[in-house]
Amino acid sequence: MRTDATEVLDSAIPVLAKDRAVSMQTIAKRAGISRATLVRHFPTRQHLVQAMAEKILDDCERTLSRAEADTAPMGQVMTALVHDYVPFAQLWNLVYVEPDVLGVPEASARADVVFDRTVALVERGQASGLLRKDMPATWLASTFCGLSETAWELTLEGHMGPRQAPDFITAILLRGAIA
């Protein structure tokens, strides 16, 4: 049984992503823990959702810090970023739309910083010649996050494997959808 708060969050995030109206009891059940364990870590749904947002934002910041510090060629940097796409999918899926997060100015401000850092990384990709320069960096960063969300949802639903997702995201980002 999962009892560590981080493990509980990792299990609960996909449950909430699939059903925004899900109850604490159902989150616990689907996450494979008792309601008592869930409530011990997160006394209310609002606490749970805010903890999810903090974890997602922390994960995004960690991934971006690694990518920003990487001095490898930009292709390798972007490959590493795309390989760690899940937090960006969760950012798009939960942090930007969940009312219990949107009402917390600190979370919204952190999400804006994460997105600005993602845009800056895309601008690096454009400056290196890896990414298209004829599209705004905000469009490409949003596309990355949107593709990440789609890949994560399809993986959760069993329509694609977790190892396929980064390859598909990269293919669309770098080569588009036209054959």
Summary of the structure (lengths in Angstrom):
residues: 179
radius of gyration: 17.0
end to end distance: 46.4
largest distance: 53.1
contacts: 546
relative contact order: 0.11
helix: 75%
strand: 0%
